[in-house]
Amino acid sequence: MFSKGQMVFGVLFAIAFILVLIKMYKKDLNLHKTHYKGVLWVLLAFLGFIGFIVAIKVVFK
């Protein structure tokens, strides 16, 4: 399906892409801590709401 060269390129590209993503995330970490302080609470509320909907569905099934 893929040649050996394509597979090598794909693996190297994926590794390079992940490394660049990690580097950029670390670079922006202080900015994220400043501007997105309450995001964890929003995530927890959203997950709780989804859990509540699933619980209602299970109870009334």
mmCIF file of the N, C-alpha and C atoms, coordinates in Angstrom:
data_MODEL
# 
_entry.id   MODEL 
# 
loop_
_atom_site.group_PDB 
_atom_site.id 
_atom_site.type_symbol 
_atom_site.label_atom_id 
_atom_site.label_alt_id 
_atom_site.label_comp_id 
_atom_site.label_asym_id 
_atom_site.label_entity_id 
_atom_site.label_seq_id 
_atom_site.pdbx_PDB_ins_code 
_atom_site.Cartn_x 
_atom_site.Cartn_y 
_atom_site.Cartn_z 
_atom_site.occupancy 
_atom_site.B_iso_or_equiv 
_atom_site.pdbx_formal_charge 
_atom_site.auth_seq_id 
_atom_site.auth_comp_id 
_atom_site.auth_asym_id 
_atom_site.auth_atom_id 
_atom_site.pdbx_PDB_model_num 
ATOM 1   N N  . MET A 1 1  ? 0.825   -1.182 0.000  1.00 0.00 ? 1  MET A N  1 
ATOM 2   C CA . MET A 1 1  ? 0.000   0.000  0.000  1.00 0.00 ? 1  MET A CA 1 
ATOM 3   C C  . MET A 1 1  ? 0.882   1.263  0.000  1.00 0.00 ? 1  MET A C  1 
ATOM 4   N N  . PHE A 1 2  ? 1.791   1.370  0.939  1.00 0.00 ? 2  PHE A N  1 
ATOM 5   C CA . PHE A 1 2  ? 2.728   2.496  0.992  1.00 0.00 ? 2  PHE A CA 1 
ATOM 6   C C  . PHE A 1 2  ? 4.134   1.967  0.747  1.00 0.00 ? 2  PHE A C  1 
ATOM 7   N N  . SER A 1 3  ? 4.946   2.776  0.100  1.00 0.00 ? 3  SER A N  1 
ATOM 8   C CA . SER A 1 3  ? 6.338   2.369  -0.076 1.00 0.00 ? 3  SER A CA 1 
ATOM 9   C C  . SER A 1 3  ? 7.105   2.603  1.229  1.00 0.00 ? 3  SER A C  1 
ATOM 10  N N  . LYS A 1 4  ? 8.284   2.022  1.305  1.00 0.00 ? 4  LYS A N  1 
ATOM 11  C CA . LYS A 1 4  ? 9.096   2.174  2.516  1.00 0.00 ? 4  LYS A CA 1 
ATOM 12  C C  . LYS A 1 4  ? 9.460   3.640  2.741  1.00 0.00 ? 4  LYS A C  1 
ATOM 13  N N  . GLY A 1 5  ? 9.744   4.373  1.667  1.00 0.00 ? 5  GLY A N  1 
ATOM 14  C CA . GLY A 1 5  ? 10.073  5.793  1.777  1.00 0.00 ? 5  GLY A CA 1 
ATOM 15  C C  . GLY A 1 5  ? 8.916   6.613  2.321  1.00 0.00 ? 5  GLY A C  1 
ATOM 16  N N  . GLN A 1 6  ? 7.705   6.285  1.872  1.00 0.00 ? 6  GLN A N  1 
ATOM 17  C CA . GLN A 1 6  ? 6.528   6.996  2.373  1.00 0.00 ? 6  GLN A CA 1 
ATOM 18  C C  . GLN A 1 6  ? 6.304   6.718  3.857  1.00 0.00 ? 6  GLN A C  1 
ATOM 19  N N  . MET A 1 7  ? 6.522   5.493  4.262  1.00 0.00 ? 7  MET A N  1 
ATOM 20  C CA . MET A 1 7  ? 6.351   5.150  5.679  1.00 0.00 ? 7  MET A CA 1 
ATOM 21  C C  . MET A 1 7  ? 7.381   5.879  6.542  1.00 0.00 ? 7  MET A C  1 
ATOM 22  N N  . VAL A 1 8  ? 8.615   5.920  6.092  1.00 0.00 ? 8  VAL A N  1 
ATOM 23  C CA . VAL A 1 8  ? 9.664   6.629  6.838  1.00 0.00 ? 8  VAL A CA 1 
ATOM 24  C C  . VAL A 1 8  ? 9.311   8.105  6.923  1.00 0.00 ? 8  VAL A C  1 
ATOM 25  N N  . PHE A 1 9  ? 8.895   8.695  5.805  1.00 0.00 ? 9  PHE A N  1 
ATOM 26  C CA . PHE A 1 9  ? 8.510   10.100 5.808  1.00 0.00 ? 9  PHE A CA 1 
ATOM 27  C C  . PHE A 1 9  ? 7.364   10.346 6.780  1.00 0.00 ? 9  PHE A C  1 
ATOM 28  N N  . GLY A 1 10 ? 6.357   9.485  6.744  1.00 0.00 ? 10 GLY A N  1 
ATOM 29  C CA . GLY A 1 10 ? 5.200   9.650  7.629  1.00 0.00 ? 10 GLY A CA 1 
ATOM 30  C C  . GLY A 1 10 ? 5.583   9.602  9.094  1.00 0.00 ? 10 GLY A C  1 
ATOM 31  N N  . VAL A 1 11 ? 6.428   8.666  9.454  1.00 0.00 ? 11 VAL A N  1 
ATOM 32  C CA . VAL A 1 11 ? 6.859   8.535  10.850 1.00 0.00 ? 11 VAL A CA 1 
ATOM 33  C C  . VAL A 1 11 ? 7.689   9.745  11.268 1.00 0.00 ? 11 VAL A C  1 
ATOM 34  N N  . LEU A 1 12 ? 8.636   10.143 10.427 1.00 0.00 ? 12 LEU A N  1 
ATOM 35  C CA . LEU A 1 12 ? 9.470   11.307 10.761 1.00 0.00 ? 12 LEU A CA 1 
ATOM 36  C C  . LEU A 1 12 ? 8.641   12.589 10.837 1.00 0.00 ? 12 LEU A C  1 
ATOM 37  N N  . PHE A 1 13 ? 7.679   12.737 9.938  1.00 0.00 ? 13 PHE A N  1 
ATOM 38  C CA . PHE A 1 13 ? 6.816   13.908 9.970  1.00 0.00 ? 13 PHE A CA 1 
ATOM 39  C C  . PHE A 1 13 ? 5.993   13.943 11.251 1.00 0.00 ? 13 PHE A C  1 
ATOM 40  N N  . ALA A 1 14 ? 5.436   12.798 11.637 1.00 0.00 ? 14 ALA A N  1 
ATOM 41  C CA . ALA A 1 14 ? 4.623   12.742 12.858 1.00 0.00 ? 14 ALA A CA 1 
ATOM 42  C C  . ALA A 1 14 ? 5.467   13.088 14.084 1.00 0.00 ? 14 ALA A C  1 
ATOM 43  N N  . ILE A 1 15 ? 6.675   12.561 14.158 1.00 0.00 ? 15 ILE A N  1 
ATOM 44  C CA . ILE A 1 15 ? 7.555   12.852 15.294 1.00 0.00 ? 15 ILE A CA 1 
ATOM 45  C C  . ILE A 1 15 ? 7.897   14.335 15.337 1.00 0.00 ? 15 ILE A C  1 
ATOM 46  N N  . ALA A 1 16 ? 8.256   14.905 14.184 1.00 0.00 ? 16 ALA A N  1 
ATOM 47  C CA . ALA A 1 16 ? 8.603   16.334 14.130 1.00 0.00 ? 16 ALA A CA 1 
ATOM 48  C C  . ALA A 1 16 ? 7.395   17.191 14.503 1.00 0.00 ? 16 ALA A C  1 
ATOM 49  N N  . PHE A 1 17 ? 6.217   16.827 14.016 1.00 0.00 ? 17 PHE A N  1 
ATOM 50  C CA . PHE A 1 17 ? 5.010   17.597 14.299 1.00 0.00 ? 17 PHE A CA 1 
ATOM 51  C C  . PHE A 1 17 ? 4.698   17.581 15.791 1.00 0.00 ? 17 PHE A C  1 
ATOM 52  N N  . ILE A 1 18 ? 4.797   16.416 16.412 1.00 0.00 ? 18 ILE A N  1 
ATOM 53  C CA . ILE A 1 18 ? 4.522   16.311 17.847 1.00 0.00 ? 18 ILE A CA 1 
ATOM 54  C C  . ILE A 1 18 ? 5.541   17.109 18.659 1.00 0.00 ? 18 ILE A C  1 
ATOM 55  N N  . LEU A 1 19 ? 6.800   17.062 18.265 1.00 0.00 ? 19 LEU A N  1 
ATOM 56  C CA . LEU A 1 19 ? 7.819   17.838 18.973 1.00 0.00 ? 19 LEU A CA 1 
ATOM 57  C C  . LEU A 1 19 ? 7.563   19.337 18.868 1.00 0.00 ? 19 LEU A C  1 
ATOM 58  N N  . VAL A 1 20 ? 7.158   19.807 17.691 1.00 0.00 ? 20 VAL A N  1 
ATOM 59  C CA . VAL A 1 20 ? 6.846   21.231 17.514 1.00 0.00 ? 20 VAL A CA 1 
ATOM 60  C C  . VAL A 1 20 ? 5.624   21.611 18.360 1.00 0.00 ? 20 VAL A C  1 
ATOM 61  N N  . LEU A 1 21 ? 4.614   20.754 18.410 1.00 0.00 ? 21 LEU A N  1 
ATOM 62  C CA . LEU A 1 21 ? 3.437   21.027 19.237 1.00 0.00 ? 21 LEU A CA 1 
ATOM 63  C C  . LEU A 1 21 ? 3.819   21.153 20.714 1.00 0.00 ? 21 LEU A C  1 
ATOM 64  N N  . ILE A 1 22 ? 4.657   20.261 21.197 1.00 0.00 ? 22 ILE A N  1 
ATOM 65  C CA . ILE A 1 22 ? 5.082   20.302 22.594 1.00 0.00 ? 22 ILE A CA 1 
ATOM 66  C C  . ILE A 1 22 ? 5.869   21.580 22.874 1.00 0.00 ? 22 ILE A C  1 
ATOM 67  N N  . LYS A 1 23 ? 6.770   21.933 21.957 1.00 0.00 ? 23 LYS A N  1 
ATOM 68  C CA . LYS A 1 23 ? 7.574   23.148 22.137 1.00 0.00 ? 23 LYS A CA 1 
ATOM 69  C C  . LYS A 1 23 ? 6.689   24.395 22.181 1.00 0.00 ? 23 LYS A C  1 
ATOM 70  N N  . MET A 1 24 ? 5.732   24.495 21.285 1.00 0.00 ? 24 MET A N  1 
ATOM 71  C CA . MET A 1 24 ? 4.845   25.659 21.249 1.00 0.00 ? 24 MET A CA 1 
ATOM 72  C C  . MET A 1 24 ? 3.955   25.714 22.493 1.00 0.00 ? 24 MET A C  1 
ATOM 73  N N  . TYR A 1 25 ? 3.493   24.556 22.967 1.00 0.00 ? 25 TYR A N  1 
ATOM 74  C CA . TYR A 1 25 ? 2.670   24.539 24.173 1.00 0.00 ? 25 TYR A CA 1 
ATOM 75  C C  . TYR A 1 25 ? 3.469   25.036 25.371 1.00 0.00 ? 25 TYR A C  1 
ATOM 76  N N  . LYS A 1 26 ? 4.701   24.566 25.501 1.00 0.00 ? 26 LYS A N  1 
ATOM 77  C CA . LYS A 1 26 ? 5.538   25.022 26.616 1.00 0.00 ? 26 LYS A CA 1 
ATOM 78  C C  . LYS A 1 26 ? 5.817   26.516 26.515 1.00 0.00 ? 26 LYS A C  1 
ATOM 79  N N  . LYS A 1 27 ? 5.974   27.019 25.305 1.00 0.00 ? 27 LYS A N  1 
ATOM 80  C CA . LYS A 1 27 ? 6.230   28.443 25.101 1.00 0.00 ? 27 LYS A CA 1 
ATOM 81  C C  . LYS A 1 27 ? 5.029   29.291 25.540 1.00 0.00 ? 27 LYS A C  1 
ATOM 82  N N  . ASP A 1 28 ? 3.819   28.796 25.287 1.00 0.00 ? 28 ASP A N  1 
ATOM 83  C CA . ASP A 1 28 ? 2.608   29.557 25.593 1.00 0.00 ? 28 ASP A CA 1 
ATOM 84  C C  . ASP A 1 28 ? 2.011   29.224 26.954 1.00 0.00 ? 28 ASP A C  1 
ATOM 85  N N  . LEU A 1 29 ? 2.659   28.395 27.747 1.00 0.00 ? 29 LEU A N  1 
ATOM 86  C CA . LEU A 1 29 ? 2.074   27.937 29.005 1.00 0.00 ? 29 LEU A CA 1 
ATOM 87  C C  . LEU A 1 29 ? 1.774   29.083 29.964 1.00 0.00 ? 29 LEU A C  1 
ATOM 88  N N  . ASN A 1 30 ? 2.687   30.050 30.102 1.00 0.00 ? 30 ASN A N  1 
ATOM 89  C CA . ASN A 1 30 ? 2.438   31.174 31.005 1.00 0.00 ? 30 ASN A CA 1 
ATOM 90  C C  . ASN A 1 30 ? 1.267   32.025 30.529 1.00 0.00 ? 30 ASN A C  1 
ATOM 91  N N  . LEU A 1 31 ? 1.158   32.203 29.227 1.00 0.00 ? 31 LEU A N  1 
ATOM 92  C CA . LEU A 1 31 ? 0.035   32.962 28.671 1.00 0.00 ? 31 LEU A CA 1 
ATOM 93  C C  . LEU A 1 31 ? -1.279  32.249 28.962 1.00 0.00 ? 31 LEU A C  1 
ATOM 94  N N  . HIS A 1 32 ? -1.304  30.937 28.829 1.00 0.00 ? 32 HIS A N  1 
ATOM 95  C CA . HIS A 1 32 ? -2.515  30.174 29.103 1.00 0.00 ? 32 HIS A CA 1 
ATOM 96  C C  . HIS A 1 32 ? -2.895  30.257 30.579 1.00 0.00 ? 32 HIS A C  1 
ATOM 97  N N  . LYS A 1 33 ? -1.913  30.211 31.462 1.00 0.00 ? 33 LYS A N  1 
ATOM 98  C CA . LYS A 1 33 ? -2.212  30.304 32.895 1.00 0.00 ? 33 LYS A CA 1 
ATOM 99  C C  . LYS A 1 33 ? -2.816  31.662 33.236 1.00 0.00 ? 33 LYS A C  1 
ATOM 100 N N  . THR A 1 34 ? -2.424  32.709 32.518 1.00 0.00 ? 34 THR A N  1 
ATOM 101 C CA . THR A 1 34 ? -2.934  34.051 32.782 1.00 0.00 ? 34 THR A CA 1 
ATOM 102 C C  . THR A 1 34 ? -4.360  34.232 32.268 1.00 0.00 ? 34 THR A C  1 
ATOM 103 N N  . HIS A 1 35 ? -4.635  33.792 31.065 1.00 0.00 ? 35 HIS A N  1 
ATOM 104 C CA . HIS A 1 35 ? -5.902  34.104 30.416 1.00 0.00 ? 35 HIS A CA 1 
ATOM 105 C C  . HIS A 1 35 ? -6.986  33.046 30.571 1.00 0.00 ? 35 HIS A C  1 
ATOM 106 N N  . TYR A 1 36 ? -6.631  31.836 30.934 1.00 0.00 ? 36 TYR A N  1 
ATOM 107 C CA . TYR A 1 36 ? -7.613  30.751 30.985 1.00 0.00 ? 36 TYR A CA 1 
ATOM 108 C C  . TYR A 1 36 ? -7.667  30.127 32.375 1.00 0.00 ? 36 TYR A C  1 
ATOM 109 N N  . LYS A 1 37 ? -7.835  30.960 33.395 1.00 0.00 ? 37 LYS A N  1 
ATOM 110 C CA . LYS A 1 37 ? -7.822  30.475 34.777 1.00 0.00 ? 37 LYS A CA 1 
ATOM 111 C C  . LYS A 1 37 ? -9.031  29.597 35.103 1.00 0.00 ? 37 LYS A C  1 
ATOM 112 N N  . GLY A 1 38 ? -10.237 29.962 34.666 1.00 0.00 ? 38 GLY A N  1 
ATOM 113 C CA . GLY A 1 38 ? -11.449 29.250 35.065 1.00 0.00 ? 38 GLY A CA 1 
ATOM 114 C C  . GLY A 1 38 ? -11.874 28.150 34.125 1.00 0.00 ? 38 GLY A C  1 
ATOM 115 N N  . VAL A 1 39 ? -11.028 27.794 33.188 1.00 0.00 ? 39 VAL A N  1 
ATOM 116 C CA . VAL A 1 39 ? -11.401 26.821 32.171 1.00 0.00 ? 39 VAL A CA 1 
ATOM 117 C C  . VAL A 1 39 ? -11.659 25.437 32.770 1.00 0.00 ? 39 VAL A C  1 
ATOM 118 N N  . LEU A 1 40 ? -10.917 25.060 33.793 1.00 0.00 ? 40 LEU A N  1 
ATOM 119 C CA . LEU A 1 40 ? -11.105 23.750 34.399 1.00 0.00 ? 40 LEU A CA 1 
ATOM 120 C C  . LEU A 1 40 ? -12.509 23.607 34.968 1.00 0.00 ? 40 LEU A C  1 
ATOM 121 N N  . TRP A 1 41 ? -13.041 24.666 35.569 1.00 0.00 ? 41 TRP A N  1 
ATOM 122 C CA . TRP A 1 41 ? -14.391 24.610 36.124 1.00 0.00 ? 41 TRP A CA 1 
ATOM 123 C C  . TRP A 1 41 ? -15.438 24.455 35.031 1.00 0.00 ? 41 TRP A C  1 
ATOM 124 N N  . VAL A 1 42 ? -15.223 25.093 33.904 1.00 0.00 ? 42 VAL A N  1 
ATOM 125 C CA . VAL A 1 42 ? -16.146 24.952 32.776 1.00 0.00 ? 42 VAL A CA 1 
ATOM 126 C C  . VAL A 1 42 ? -16.124 23.515 32.272 1.00 0.00 ? 42 VAL A C  1 
ATOM 127 N N  . LEU A 1 43 ? -14.936 22.931 32.162 1.00 0.00 ? 43 LEU A N  1 
ATOM 128 C CA . LEU A 1 43 ? -14.818 21.535 31.728 1.00 0.00 ? 43 LEU A CA 1 
ATOM 129 C C  . LEU A 1 43 ? -15.524 20.604 32.706 1.00 0.00 ? 43 LEU A C  1 
ATOM 130 N N  . LEU A 1 44 ? -15.312 20.811 33.998 1.00 0.00 ? 44 LEU A N  1 
ATOM 131 C CA . LEU A 1 44 ? -15.961 19.956 34.995 1.00 0.00 ? 44 LEU A CA 1 
ATOM 132 C C  . LEU A 1 44 ? -17.479 20.102 34.944 1.00 0.00 ? 44 LEU A C  1 
ATOM 133 N N  . ALA A 1 45 ? -17.974 21.310 34.767 1.00 0.00 ? 45 ALA A N  1 
ATOM 134 C CA . ALA A 1 45 ? -19.419 21.530 34.663 1.00 0.00 ? 45 ALA A CA 1 
ATOM 135 C C  . ALA A 1 45 ? -19.974 20.839 33.418 1.00 0.00 ? 45 ALA A C  1 
ATOM 136 N N  . PHE A 1 46 ? -19.274 20.936 32.315 1.00 0.00 ? 46 PHE A N  1 
ATOM 137 C CA . PHE A 1 46 ? -19.722 20.293 31.078 1.00 0.00 ? 46 PHE A CA 1 
ATOM 138 C C  . PHE A 1 46 ? -19.759 18.775 31.239 1.00 0.00 ? 46 PHE A C  1 
ATOM 139 N N  . LEU A 1 47 ? -18.697 18.195 31.803 1.00 0.00 ? 47 LEU A N  1 
ATOM 140 C CA . LEU A 1 47 ? -18.666 16.752 32.015 1.00 0.00 ? 47 LEU A CA 1 
ATOM 141 C C  . LEU A 1 47 ? -19.748 16.311 33.000 1.00 0.00 ? 47 LEU A C  1 
ATOM 142 N N  . GLY A 1 48 ? -19.989 17.126 34.028 1.00 0.00 ? 48 GLY A N  1 
ATOM 143 C CA . GLY A 1 48 ? -21.056 16.819 34.975 1.00 0.00 ? 48 GLY A CA 1 
ATOM 144 C C  . GLY A 1 48 ? -22.424 16.840 34.313 1.00 0.00 ? 48 GLY A C  1 
ATOM 145 N N  . PHE A 1 49 ? -22.634 17.798 33.434 1.00 0.00 ? 49 PHE A N  1 
ATOM 146 C CA . PHE A 1 49 ? -23.908 17.900 32.713 1.00 0.00 ? 49 PHE A CA 1 
ATOM 147 C C  . PHE A 1 49 ? -24.110 16.694 31.802 1.00 0.00 ? 49 PHE A C  1 
ATOM 148 N N  . ILE A 1 50 ? -23.069 16.305 31.093 1.00 0.00 ? 50 ILE A N  1 
ATOM 149 C CA . ILE A 1 50 ? -23.163 15.123 30.230 1.00 0.00 ? 50 ILE A CA 1 
ATOM 150 C C  . ILE A 1 50 ? -23.428 13.871 31.071 1.00 0.00 ? 50 ILE A C  1 
ATOM 151 N N  . GLY A 1 51 ? -22.747 13.763 32.203 1.00 0.00 ? 51 GLY A N  1 
ATOM 152 C CA . GLY A 1 51 ? -22.982 12.638 33.105 1.00 0.00 ? 51 GLY A CA 1 
ATOM 153 C C  . GLY A 1 51 ? -24.410 12.618 33.628 1.00 0.00 ? 51 GLY A C  1 
ATOM 154 N N  . PHE A 1 52 ? -24.957 13.791 33.916 1.00 0.00 ? 52 PHE A N  1 
ATOM 155 C CA . PHE A 1 52 ? -26.338 13.908 34.381 1.00 0.00 ? 52 PHE A CA 1 
ATOM 156 C C  . PHE A 1 52 ? -27.312 13.439 33.302 1.00 0.00 ? 52 PHE A C  1 
ATOM 157 N N  . ILE A 1 53 ? -27.071 13.825 32.072 1.00 0.00 ? 53 ILE A N  1 
ATOM 158 C CA . ILE A 1 53 ? -27.938 13.401 30.967 1.00 0.00 ? 53 ILE A CA 1 
ATOM 159 C C  . ILE A 1 53 ? -27.871 11.885 30.789 1.00 0.00 ? 53 ILE A C  1 
ATOM 160 N N  . VAL A 1 54 ? -26.668 11.318 30.861 1.00 0.00 ? 54 VAL A N  1 
ATOM 161 C CA . VAL A 1 54 ? -26.519 9.867  30.726 1.00 0.00 ? 54 VAL A CA 1 
ATOM 162 C C  . VAL A 1 54 ? -27.221 9.155  31.879 1.00 0.00 ? 54 VAL A C  1 
ATOM 163 N N  . ALA A 1 55 ? -27.107 9.692  33.086 1.00 0.00 ? 55 ALA A N  1 
ATOM 164 C CA . ALA A 1 55 ? -27.766 9.076  34.241 1.00 0.00 ? 55 ALA A CA 1 
ATOM 165 C C  . ALA A 1 55 ? -29.284 9.093  34.080 1.00 0.00 ? 55 ALA A C  1 
ATOM 166 N N  . ILE A 1 56 ? -29.825 10.201 33.600 1.00 0.00 ? 56 ILE A N  1 
ATOM 167 C CA . ILE A 1 56 ? -31.277 10.282 33.368 1.00 0.00 ? 56 ILE A CA 1 
ATOM 168 C C  . ILE A 1 56 ? -31.696 9.260  32.321 1.00 0.00 ? 56 ILE A C  1 
ATOM 169 N N  . LYS A 1 57 ? -30.900 9.140  31.258 1.00 0.00 ? 57 LYS A N  1 
ATOM 170 C CA . LYS A 1 57 ? -31.229 8.171  30.210 1.00 0.00 ? 57 LYS A CA 1 
ATOM 171 C C  . LYS A 1 57 ? -31.229 6.747  30.746 1.00 0.00 ? 57 LYS A C  1 
ATOM 172 N N  . VAL A 1 58 ? -30.258 6.415  31.591 1.00 0.00 ? 58 VAL A N  1 
ATOM 173 C CA . VAL A 1 58 ? -30.163 5.061  32.156 1.00 0.00 ? 58 VAL A CA 1 
ATOM 174 C C  . VAL A 1 58 ? -31.316 4.802  33.106 1.00 0.00 ? 58 VAL A C  1 
ATOM 175 N N  . VAL A 1 59 ? -31.672 5.798  33.926 1.00 0.00 ? 59 VAL A N  1 
ATOM 176 C CA . VAL A 1 59 ? -32.732 5.603  34.912 1.00 0.00 ? 59 VAL A CA 1 
ATOM 177 C C  . VAL A 1 59 ? -34.094 5.424  34.239 1.00 0.00 ? 59 VAL A C  1 
ATOM 178 N N  . PHE A 1 60 ? -34.373 6.196  33.203 1.00 0.00 ? 60 PHE A N  1 
ATOM 179 C CA . PHE A 1 60 ? -35.682 6.159  32.582 1.00 0.00 ? 60 PHE A CA 1 
ATOM 180 C C  . PHE A 1 60 ? -35.764 5.225  31.365 1.00 0.00 ? 60 PHE A C  1 
ATOM 181 N N  . LYS A 1 61 ? -34.762 4.376  31.187 1.00 0.00 ? 61 LYS A N  1 
ATOM 182 C CA . LYS A 1 61 ? -34.775 3.453  30.066 1.00 0.00 ? 61 LYS A CA 1 
ATOM 183 C C  . LYS A 1 61 ? -35.616 2.289  30.387 1.00 0.00 ? 61 LYS A C  1 
# 
